[in-house]
Amino acid sequence: MTKPIFTVPTYWTPEQALAVYEILDDLREQVWAIYNVRLQDEIRRQRQPSKLRPKKIKSTNPPG
């Protein structure tokens, strides 16, 4: 598991916590509606074993 970017306050009221949860849920749904196929492709790519991932080739020739 990765280290959290931020911590959730422990002093929120249940109503405040629910409001944040609902906003995040709505944001997740909207992002999925826009990017669903690309997200699926990226999730699939990240879950591939590293041996199967295409290697990035660094060019030794300068552009131009």
C-alpha positions as CSV (number, residue, x, y, z in Angstrom):
1,M,0.0,0.0,0.0
2,T,1.3,3.5,-0.8
3,K,1.7,6.2,1.8
4,P,-1.4,8.6,1.8
5,I,-0.9,12.0,0.3
6,F,-2.9,13.5,3.1
7,T,-4.6,12.5,6.3
8,V,-8.3,12.6,7.0
9,P,-9.2,14.7,10.0
10,T,-10.6,12.7,12.9
11,Y,-12.8,15.6,14.2
12,W,-15.4,15.7,11.3
13,T,-19.0,15.2,12.2
14,P,-20.7,12.2,10.6
15,E,-22.5,14.7,8.3
16,Q,-19.2,16.3,7.2
17,A,-17.6,12.9,6.6
18,L,-20.6,11.8,4.5
19,A,-20.5,15.0,2.5
20,V,-16.9,14.4,1.6
21,Y,-17.6,10.8,0.8
22,E,-20.4,11.8,-1.5
23,I,-18.3,14.4,-3.3
24,L,-15.5,11.9,-3.9
25,D,-18.0,9.2,-5.1
26,D,-19.5,11.7,-7.5
27,L,-16.1,12.8,-8.8
28,R,-15.1,9.1,-9.3
29,E,-18.3,8.5,-11.3
30,Q,-17.6,11.6,-13.5
31,V,-14.0,10.7,-14.1
32,W,-15.1,7.1,-15.1
33,A,-17.8,8.4,-17.4
34,I,-15.2,10.5,-19.3
35,Y,-12.1,8.2,-19.2
36,N,-13.5,4.7,-18.8
37,V,-11.9,3.0,-21.7
38,R,-8.5,4.8,-21.2
39,L,-8.7,4.0,-17.4
40,Q,-9.4,0.3,-18.2
41,D,-6.4,0.3,-20.6
42,E,-4.1,1.9,-18.0
43,I,-5.3,-0.4,-15.2
44,R,-4.6,-3.4,-17.5
45,R,-1.2,-2.0,-18.4
46,Q,-0.2,-1.5,-14.8
47,R,-1.3,-4.9,-13.7
48,Q,0.7,-6.7,-16.4
49,P,3.8,-8.4,-15.2
50,S,6.8,-6.1,-15.9
51,K,8.3,-8.8,-18.2
52,L,5.3,-8.4,-20.6
53,R,5.3,-4.6,-20.6
54,P,6.7,-2.9,-23.7
55,K,10.1,-1.3,-22.9
56,K,10.6,2.4,-23.4
57,I,13.5,2.9,-25.8
58,K,15.7,5.8,-25.2
59,S,16.9,7.5,-28.4
60,T,20.6,8.1,-28.6
61,N,20.2,10.2,-31.7
62,P,19.4,13.9,-31.1
63,P,16.3,15.2,-32.9
64,G,16.7,17.0,-36.2
